[in-house]
Amino acid sequence: MAFYQLNYQQVIKSDMNTVWEFIANPRNLKTITPDYMGFDITSEEVPEIMYEGMIISYKVSPFFNIKNDWVTEITRIRENEFFVDEQRIGPYVFWHHQHFFRQTDQGIDMRDKVTYSPPFGVLGAICNSLFIRKKLEDIFNYRKEAIEKLLSNN
């Protein structure tokens, strides 16, 4: 089973409270996800702020417009510093996503570290090199632009 890592960084020209309040609200995830992903939260009750142990279920179309169930758990949180979400059910064999936040003179330095393993062994490794990695990069680039528009004090 092959594992891959992606690292993303952006500086948001805003304050920590504004950024954290937006990011910590699971309902905002749809706002920063491309429409073509068909992202919908299917959990019955979603609070306005995440907490450790929180389980969130979604419908999402990461590949070939096929709807998949995706269930994640928020496994760690340190307010205004970081949180971790991990896939429990979904399209990947393994998904571990770390989100880091740090105040700088330029704004909020937001970093993501995603460690994942696609399904189907060798075929998944080939698919990763052909389109999975590119799709993830496109999603994070979209998210970067959306967050910039929504949260920056330009």
C-alpha positions as CSV (number, residue, x, y, z in Angstrom):
1,M,0.0,0.0,0.0
2,A,1.5,3.3,-1.1
3,F,1.2,6.5,1.0
4,Y,1.5,10.0,-0.3
5,Q,1.8,13.4,1.4
6,L,0.6,16.8,0.2
7,N,1.6,20.1,1.9
8,Y,-0.2,23.4,1.4
9,Q,0.4,26.8,2.8
10,Q,-1.3,30.1,2.5
11,V,-1.2,33.4,4.4
12,I,-4.6,34.9,5.1
13,K,-4.6,38.6,5.7
14,S,-7.0,38.4,8.6
15,D,-6.9,37.9,12.4
16,M,-6.9,34.5,14.2
17,N,-10.4,34.8,15.6
18,T,-12.0,35.4,12.2
19,V,-10.0,32.6,10.6
20,W,-10.5,30.1,13.4
21,E,-14.3,30.9,13.7
22,F,-14.7,30.2,10.0
23,I,-12.6,27.1,9.8
24,A,-13.9,25.5,13.0
25,N,-17.4,25.6,11.7
26,P,-17.9,22.3,9.7
27,R,-20.8,23.9,7.8
28,N,-18.3,26.2,6.0
29,L,-16.6,23.3,4.4
30,K,-19.1,23.2,1.5
31,T,-18.4,26.9,0.9
32,I,-14.7,26.2,0.2
33,T,-15.2,23.0,-1.8
34,P,-15.6,23.1,-5.6
35,D,-19.2,22.6,-6.8
36,Y,-18.2,19.7,-9.1
37,M,-17.3,17.6,-6.0
38,G,-21.0,17.4,-5.1
39,F,-20.2,18.0,-1.5
40,D,-23.1,17.7,0.9
41,I,-23.1,17.2,4.7
42,T,-25.4,14.3,5.6
43,S,-25.0,14.3,9.3
44,E,-28.3,15.1,10.9
45,E,-27.1,17.7,13.4
46,V,-23.9,19.7,12.7
47,P,-22.9,22.1,15.4
48,E,-21.4,25.5,14.6
49,I,-18.0,24.5,16.1
50,M,-16.2,21.3,15.9
51,Y,-15.0,19.3,18.8
52,E,-12.7,16.3,19.4
53,G,-14.4,13.1,18.7
54,M,-17.0,14.7,16.3
55,I,-18.1,12.5,13.5
56,I,-19.3,14.2,10.3
57,S,-20.7,12.3,7.3
58,Y,-20.8,13.7,3.8
59,K,-21.7,12.7,0.2
60,V,-18.9,13.6,-2.1
61,S,-17.9,12.8,-5.7
62,P,-14.1,12.7,-5.7
63,F,-13.8,10.5,-8.8
64,F,-15.8,10.2,-12.0
65,N,-18.8,12.0,-10.6
66,I,-19.7,8.9,-8.5
67,K,-21.2,9.7,-5.1
68,N,-19.4,8.3,-2.1
69,D,-20.1,8.3,1.5
70,W,-17.3,10.0,3.5
71,V,-17.2,9.9,7.2
72,T,-14.5,11.8,9.1
73,E,-13.7,12.2,12.8
74,I,-12.1,15.3,14.3
75,T,-9.4,13.5,16.4
76,R,-7.4,16.4,17.8
77,I,-8.0,20.1,18.4
78,R,-6.0,22.9,19.9
79,E,-8.0,26.1,19.5
80,N,-6.3,28.7,17.3
81,E,-3.4,26.3,16.6
82,F,-4.4,23.1,14.9
83,F,-6.9,20.3,14.3
84,V,-6.8,16.9,12.7
85,D,-9.4,15.1,10.8
86,E,-9.2,11.4,9.8
87,Q,-11.4,9.4,7.4
88,R,-13.3,6.6,9.0
89,I,-15.3,5.6,5.9
90,G,-14.7,6.8,2.4
91,P,-12.9,6.6,-0.9
92,Y,-9.3,6.3,0.5
93,V,-7.7,3.4,2.4
94,F,-6.1,6.0,4.6
95,W,-6.7,9.8,5.1
96,H,-5.1,11.9,7.8
97,H,-5.4,15.7,7.4
98,Q,-3.6,18.1,9.7
99,H,-4.5,21.8,9.7
100,F,-2.1,24.3,11.4
101,F,-2.6,28.0,12.1
102,R,-0.1,30.5,13.3
103,Q,-0.3,34.3,13.7
104,T,2.5,36.2,11.7
105,D,3.1,39.8,10.9
106,Q,1.6,39.2,7.4
107,G,-1.6,37.5,8.8
108,I,-2.5,33.9,9.6
109,D,-0.2,31.3,8.2
110,M,-2.4,28.3,7.5
111,R,-0.8,25.0,6.6
112,D,-2.2,21.7,5.6
113,K,-0.5,18.3,5.7
114,V,-2.5,15.5,4.1
115,T,-1.3,11.9,4.3
116,Y,-3.3,9.5,2.2
117,S,-3.4,6.1,0.5
118,P,-5.7,5.5,-2.5
119,P,-7.6,2.2,-2.8
120,F,-6.7,-0.7,-5.1
121,G,-3.0,-1.2,-4.4
122,V,-0.8,-0.8,-7.5
123,L,-3.8,0.3,-9.5
124,G,-4.4,3.1,-6.9
125,A,-0.8,4.1,-7.2
126,I,-1.1,4.5,-10.9
127,C,-4.4,6.4,-10.5
128,N,-2.7,8.7,-8.0
129,S,0.0,9.6,-10.5
130,L,-2.5,10.0,-13.3
131,F,-5.3,12.0,-11.7
132,I,-5.9,11.6,-7.9
133,R,-3.0,13.9,-6.8
134,K,-4.0,16.4,-9.5
135,K,-7.6,16.4,-8.3
136,L,-6.5,17.0,-4.7
137,E,-4.2,19.8,-5.8
138,D,-7.1,21.4,-7.7
139,I,-9.4,21.1,-4.6
140,F,-6.8,22.8,-2.4
141,N,-6.1,25.5,-5.0
142,Y,-9.9,26.2,-5.1
143,R,-10.0,26.3,-1.3
144,K,-7.1,28.7,-1.2
145,E,-8.9,31.2,-3.6
146,A,-12.2,30.8,-1.8
147,I,-10.7,31.5,1.7
148,E,-8.8,34.4,0.3
149,K,-12.0,36.0,-1.0
150,L,-14.0,35.2,2.1
151,L,-11.6,36.1,4.9
152,S,-8.8,38.4,3.7
153,N,-8.9,42.1,4.8
154,N,-7.7,43.4,1.4
